[in-house]
Each structure stands twice: as C-alpha cells, then as structure tokens.
C-alpha cells in the first residue's frame, strides 16, 4: 500500500523509511533509522527527484505508481548518484522506459560505472541551466563535493523549493512526520543532524560554504533534502547550523572530555577534571570513553564544543589505539579551531601527552594546545593536584576569552 505525503502544490514525498539498517554506509550507527527521500512533481510533465536505496525500493515504487495514477513518468532528475539515492534508477527505467534522465556529466559517468543502461535517455545539465515542465521551472546548481563530485541541487523557481541532495539532511526515520515543524527538531533531531553532517560532509566545509553563498542568492521557501525532515519554516535555524559547522566554528562554548583508559585510572582523572570544572561553574561538560563511544559521536561533539580535553594512557610507547583512531578521524574530517587540554598517563614511560600534542600541531589545523598539562604515572595522586588545578584554570581562562 502507498505511503505518501503532499509537500506543497503539485509536489509529493514518495520516499521510504528504514529501521532495519544498523549502520549507515556500513559504518555509522543509526539507532533511530534513516529516511530516503524522493519527490514527485505532477506538472504538465511528471518529474521524479532522485530515487531511493534498495532497502525501501518496493515502497517507493508503490508510492510513485499511486501518485502517477495512470500517468507515465516523463523525467527523472538525479541530484546525487550515491547508491542510497541512485540504486533504484534501473527499477524506474524498467517500469518507465521512455523516461529521460536529467543530471550532470559526472553523474552520468557514475551511472555507467555502476552498470546502468542510460544511453539514449540522458539530458546533461550544468550550472545555470533551466528546464520548464509546465507551471514549474527548475534551475540547476552544481554542488561538487557536497559530498560527492557529481552532486548538484535543483531549485524550483516557481515555488521556491530547493531539492538539496545530501545538504541539510539528517539521520533518523521520519515515521510519518515529514516537516521540521511537525517535530521538536532541537530536542529530537539536532544531534542526529549534527552527527550526519560532521561525519558525512564535514571534511568539505569550504565546498559547503560555496553552496551556501549560492543559496543566499535564491528565494528559498522550502528545503527538501534526501534524508530527514523537509524544512518549510525557520530556515535560518538550519542555515545557521550549517554555517557554523562548515566554517568549523564551535556551536557551543563548552568542554568535551575524551578519555582512553585501560584499567580505570585515566578515567578517574577525566572524572576529577569534569567535577572540578562543574564546581567552577562550567556546566556544559560531556565525558566520553573513546573505547565504547562510536567515533561518529566523538566527531559530532568535537564539532559542537569549543574545548576538547584528551586524556590518554600510553600504549606500546604510543597513543592508546582508540584515541589515535579518533584523532585520525578528526584530521580526516578537517576538524580545526579548537582549544585542547591534555592529560597523559603511563606506568613507566608517559609519552601520550607529547605525542598527542605533536599530532595536533603537525597534522591538524588551528588547534591551540593549552600550556597546562597533567602527567600521571600509573594513577592520579595528590602530587598531581596542582597540575589538575592548572588545567582547570587554563580552560576557565580560555572560556572567558571566548565569551
């Protein structure tokens, strides 16, 4: 049976929701599931905007057949060819063999690489091109590396709808609630939206900034992403989040403490630091054990908070492996502009602090390491109290300067 929502005049959501998939891109946990959004415009010509992942293809096809109600499909606009959106292209071609595909040169290259038979059906568009389908005229805007090189967005100049591909998306299944004003986004969706952006698109902040500048020239009334809620109100909210995330500015003034502990001693130091900070009035503090917190959550909070404390045991004369893995992810995703405090531990050769500092200085951009460092030998003792208090004061002073 069909499951559709009317987006606005002539436009329908015909996507699907997936609660069975455990890992998005086979790496990021999605306990709240994910939506695959596809949109169908019913004008003088019928126009499909992107397809869906295989997992929800049957529902998608039923939805499309219901909305078409006996009409054929004239055009298919592919904004993004990643398989979670392009996998069902061939199924559409089998059912609607006369459909024409509108996309970019690089997108068609990818279709051929995936083995899709699209020859004779291709309409190649580039930046600034437009097509009219009756009442609605669609303009095409290239969006390379947001987050694949072939990506574009499509803008309906008639009603102000932006089909934004992977931009402005989020983890989480819609479960009937299509629009941002049908949910409490700040409470229930922001964490997933942040984790989605930072881990999927985060590396490409300059490209996102370029797209945001293009978007500022358009009279956007609604944003239709390929994952997550459709934005029809308070567009400034999500645009502001994207501006902060894509410029690597912290979303909040606060402290994330990430610790790597073998037997609980480094964990104890992290908890002592958290307690001291809260006692001094810093209530925006989160503590993560990097051994059992998925790295996608660590990255999301690294983008969120202004100050990061890395507390790591020394392992084989190096940084504890899961801490090193987190740092490699942070580097790969272009994390920058953070104030960092360090706590090291080691029973015979504490080296993790100096190694983490070297990584931050040599491998990452604009990471400021506080002078105050805690160096533990096996366990935190009274002799470390001055060092710990110095780290607390260093964080407090830095927070005051940034407020």
C-alpha positions in Angstrom: 0.0 0.0 0.0 1.2 3.5 -0.7 2.7 5.8 2.0 3.0 9.4 0.6 2.8 13.0 1.9 1.9 16.1 0.0 4.8 18.5 0.2 3.1 21.5 -1.5 1.1 22.2 -4.6 1.9 19.6 -7.2 4.8 18.0 -5.2 4.7 14.7 -3.2 7.1 12.9 -1.0 7.3 9.3 -2.2 10.3 8.0 -0.3 10.6 5.4 2.5 11.9 4.8 6.0 14.3 2.1 7.2 14.6 0.9 10.8 16.3 -2.4 9.9 19.6 -0.9 8.7 22.1 -0.9 11.6 25.0 1.0 10.1 24.7 3.9 7.6 27.3 3.5 4.9 28.1 0.3 6.9 30.0 2.5 9.5 27.7 4.9 11.3 25.2 3.5 13.8 21.6 4.7 13.2 19.5 3.5 16.2 16.7 5.8 15.0 16.8 4.5 11.5 17.0 6.7 8.3 14.7 8.1 5.7 15.4 8.0 1.9 13.5 11.0 0.4 12.3 11.1 -3.1 9.9 13.7 -4.6 7.5 13.6 -7.5 6.3 16.7 -9.2 3.0 16.4 -11.0 3.0 19.2 -13.6 2.2 19.1 -17.4 5.2 16.8 -17.3 5.9 14.4 -14.4 9.3 14.8 -12.8 10.9 12.5 -10.2 13.6 14.0 -8.0 16.1 11.2 -7.1 15.4 7.6 -6.2 16.0 5.6 -3.0 18.1 2.8 -1.6 17.3 -0.8 -2.4 16.0 -1.4 1.1 12.9 0.7 0.5 12.6 0.3 -3.3 9.3 -1.6 -3.2 7.6 1.0 -1.1 9.0 3.8 -3.3 7.7 2.1 -6.5 4.2 1.7 -4.9 4.2 5.3 -3.8 5.2 6.5 -7.3 2.6 4.4 -9.0 -0.1 5.7 -6.7 0.8 9.4 -7.2 1.1 9.0 -11.0 -2.3 7.4 -11.0 -2.0 6.1 -14.5 0.2 8.8 -16.0 3.7 7.9 -17.2 6.9 9.3 -15.8 8.5 11.8 -18.2 11.7 12.9 -16.4 14.0 11.8 -13.6 16.3 14.4 -12.1 19.3 12.8 -10.3 20.9 15.3 -8.0 23.2 12.8 -6.3 24.3 9.3 -7.6 25.4 7.7 -4.3 23.7 4.3 -4.1 21.5 5.2 -1.2 19.8 7.6 -3.7 20.6 6.1 -7.1 20.3 2.4 -6.5 16.7 2.2 -7.8 17.3 4.1 -11.1 17.2 0.8 -13.1 13.9 -0.2 -11.5 12.4 3.1 -12.6 13.8 2.6 -16.1 12.3 -0.9 -16.3 8.8 0.4 -15.5 9.0 3.7 -17.4 11.3 3.0 -20.4 10.6 6.4 -22.1 11.7 8.5 -19.1 14.5 11.0 -19.7 17.2 11.4 -17.1 18.5 14.9 -16.2 21.8 15.1 -14.4 25.4 16.3 -14.6 28.2 14.9 -16.8 30.0 13.4 -13.8 26.7 11.8 -12.6 26.3 10.1 -15.9 29.8 8.8 -15.7 29.0 7.2 -12.4 25.8 5.7 -13.8 27.9 4.0 -16.4 30.4 2.9 -13.8 27.6 1.3 -11.8 26.5 -0.5 -15.0 23.2 1.4 -15.6 21.9 1.4 -19.2 21.1 5.1 -19.6 22.3 5.7 -23.2 19.7 7.5 -25.3 17.9 8.8 -22.1 20.4 11.4 -20.9 19.9 15.1 -20.7 23.1 16.7 -19.4 22.8 19.9 -17.4 25.3 22.3 -15.9 25.4 25.4 -13.7 22.8 27.9 -14.7 20.7 25.7 -17.0 16.9 25.6 -16.5 14.1 23.4 -17.7 10.4 24.1 -17.8 7.9 21.3 -17.1 4.6 23.3 -17.3 3.9 25.6 -14.4 7.2 24.8 -12.8 10.7 25.9 -14.0 13.7 24.1 -12.4 17.2 25.7 -12.2 20.2 23.5 -11.7 23.1 24.5 -9.4 26.3 22.5 -9.2 27.3 21.4 -5.7 30.6 19.5 -6.2 32.0 17.7 -3.1 28.8 18.1 -1.1 29.7 15.4 -0.7 30.5 13.6 -4.0 32.0 15.4 -7.0 28.9 14.9 -9.2 26.4 16.4 -6.9 24.0 19.2 -7.8 20.9 20.8 -6.3 17.7 21.7 -8.1 15.7 24.9 -7.4 12.1 25.3 -8.4 11.9 29.0 -9.3 8.1 28.8 -9.4 7.5 28.0 -5.7 10.9 28.3 -4.1 11.5 24.7 -3.3 15.2 23.7 -3.1 15.9 20.0 -3.7 19.2 20.0 -1.7 20.6 16.5 -2.3 22.6 15.4 0.8 22.8 19.0 2.2 20.6 19.8 5.2 19.9 16.1 5.8 19.9 14.0 8.9 20.0 10.5 10.3 16.6 9.3 11.7 13.5 7.8 10.2 10.6 10.2 9.6 7.9 7.9 10.9 5.1 9.9 9.4 6.4 13.3 10.4 7.7 14.9 7.2 8.2 18.5 8.1 10.5 20.2 10.6 7.5 22.0 12.3 6.0 18.6 13.0 8.8 17.6 15.3 10.8 19.2 18.1 13.9 19.4 16.0 16.2 21.0 18.6 15.3 18.2 21.1 14.8 15.2 18.9 16.7 15.7 15.7 19.6 18.1 16.1 22.1 15.6 17.5 21.4 13.3 14.5 21.6 16.2 12.0 25.0 17.2 13.5 26.3 13.7 13.5 25.2 13.3 9.9 26.8 16.5 8.7 30.0 16.2 10.6 30.7 12.6 9.6 29.3 12.6 6.0 30.0 16.1 4.8 32.3 17.6 7.5 35.5 17.3 5.5 34.2 19.5 2.8 33.4 22.7 4.7 34.8 25.1 2.0 32.6 23.4 -0.6 29.5 23.8 1.7 30.3 27.4 2.2 30.4 27.9 -1.6 27.0 26.2 -1.9 25.6 28.4 1.0 26.7 31.5 -0.9 24.9 30.3 -4.0 21.8 29.5 -1.9 21.8 33.0 -0.5 21.1 34.3 -4.0 17.9 32.2 -4.3 14.5 33.0 -2.8 14.2 29.7 -1.0 10.9 28.9 0.6 11.4 25.2 1.4 14.3 22.8 1.6 13.7 19.2 0.5 16.8 17.1 1.5 17.4 13.4 0.6 17.4 12.4 4.3 15.4 13.7 7.2 12.7 16.3 7.6 11.6 18.8 4.9 12.3 22.4 6.0 9.3 24.7 5.5 9.7 27.0 8.5 12.6 28.6 10.4 15.1 28.1 7.5 17.5 30.4 9.3 17.9 27.8 12.0 19.4 25.1 9.9 21.3 27.5 7.7 23.0 28.9 10.8 24.0 25.4 11.9 25.4 24.7 8.5 27.4 27.9 8.5 28.9 27.1 11.9 29.7 23.5 11.0 31.1 24.3 7.6 33.4 27.1 9.0 34.5 24.8 11.9 33.4 27.4 14.4 32.2 25.7 17.7 28.5 25.5 18.1 28.7 25.9 21.8 31.1 27.1 24.4 31.7 24.0 26.5 34.1 21.2 27.2 34.2 17.7 25.8 36.5 15.3 27.7 37.5 12.2 25.7 39.5 9.6 27.7 41.2 6.4 26.8 41.7 4.2 29.9 42.9 0.6 30.3 42.2 -0.1 34.0 40.2 3.0 35.1 43.0 5.3 36.3 42.8 7.6 33.3 39.0 7.5 33.5 39.3 8.6 37.2 41.4 11.6 36.1 38.8 12.6 33.5 36.0 12.4 36.1 38.1 14.5 38.5 38.5 17.2 35.9 34.8 17.1 35.0 33.9 17.6 38.7 36.3 20.5 39.1 35.0 22.2 36.0 31.4 21.9 37.1 32.3 23.2 40.6 33.8 26.2 39.0 30.6 26.9 37.1 31.3 25.2 33.8 28.1 23.1 33.4 28.4 22.4 29.7 30.7 19.4 30.1 30.4 16.0 28.4 32.6 13.0 29.1 33.3 10.2 26.6 35.1 6.9 26.9 36.7 6.6 23.4 36.7 2.8 23.8 33.0 2.4 23.9 31.7 5.6 22.2 31.4 5.3 18.5 33.8 7.6 16.7 30.9 9.3 14.8 29.6 10.6 18.1 33.0 11.7 19.2 33.3 13.7 15.9 29.9 15.2 16.3 30.7 16.5 19.8 34.1 17.7 18.6 32.3 19.9 16.1 29.9 21.0 18.8 32.1 22.1 21.7 34.8 24.8 21.8 37.2 23.0 24.1 38.4 19.4 24.0 40.4 17.6 26.6 42.2 14.4 25.5 43.1 12.0 28.3 45.1 9.0 27.2 47.1 6.2 28.6 50.4 5.4 26.9 50.3 2.1 25.0 53.4 0.5 23.5 55.1 3.8 23.8 52.4 5.5 21.7 48.9 7.0 21.9 46.3 4.4 23.0 45.0 3.0 19.7 41.3 4.1 20.0 42.4 7.6 20.9 44.8 7.6 17.9 41.9 6.4 15.7 39.7 9.2 16.9 42.4 11.8 16.2 42.9 10.3 12.7 39.1 10.7 12.1 39.2 14.2 13.3 42.1 15.0 11.0 40.3 13.3 8.0 37.2 15.4 8.7 39.1 18.6 8.8 38.4 19.5 12.5 40.0 22.7 13.4 39.8 25.9 15.6 39.6 24.1 18.9 41.2 24.7 22.3 42.7 21.4 23.6 43.9 20.3 27.0 46.0 17.2 27.6 46.2 14.5 30.3 48.7 11.7 29.8 49.3 8.5 31.8 51.9 5.8 31.7 53.4 3.4 34.3 57.0 3.5 33.1 57.2 6.0 30.2 54.3 8.5 30.0 54.5 9.7 26.3 50.9 10.0 25.2 50.7 13.8 26.0 53.7 14.8 23.9 52.6 12.5 21.1 49.1 13.9 21.1 50.5 17.5 21.1 52.7 16.6 18.2 49.7 15.2 16.3 47.6 18.3 16.9 50.5 20.7 16.0 51.7 18.8 12.9 48.7 17.0 11.5 45.8 19.3 12.2 44.8 23.0 11.5 44.5 25.8 14.1 44.4 23.6 17.1 45.6 25.5 20.2 47.0 23.4 22.9 46.9 24.7 26.5 50.2 25.0 28.3 48.8 23.3 31.4 49.1 19.5 31.1 48.5 16.7 33.6 51.2 14.0 33.5 50.3 10.9 35.6 52.4 7.9 36.5 50.0 4.9 36.8 47.3 6.8 38.8 46.3 10.3 39.7 47.8 11.3 43.1 47.8 14.3 45.4 51.1 15.3 43.8 49.1 15.9 40.5 46.6 18.3 42.1 48.5 21.5 41.1 48.7 20.2 37.6 45.0 19.4 37.5 44.0 22.8 39.0 46.3 24.5 36.5 44.5 22.7 33.6 41.1 23.8 35.1 42.2 27.4 35.3 43.6 27.3 31.8 40.2 26.1 30.5 38.4 28.7 32.5 40.6 31.5 31.3 40.2 30.4 27.7 36.4 30.1 28.0 36.2 33.6 29.4 38.2 35.0 26.5 35.9 33.3 24.0 32.6 34.5 25.6 
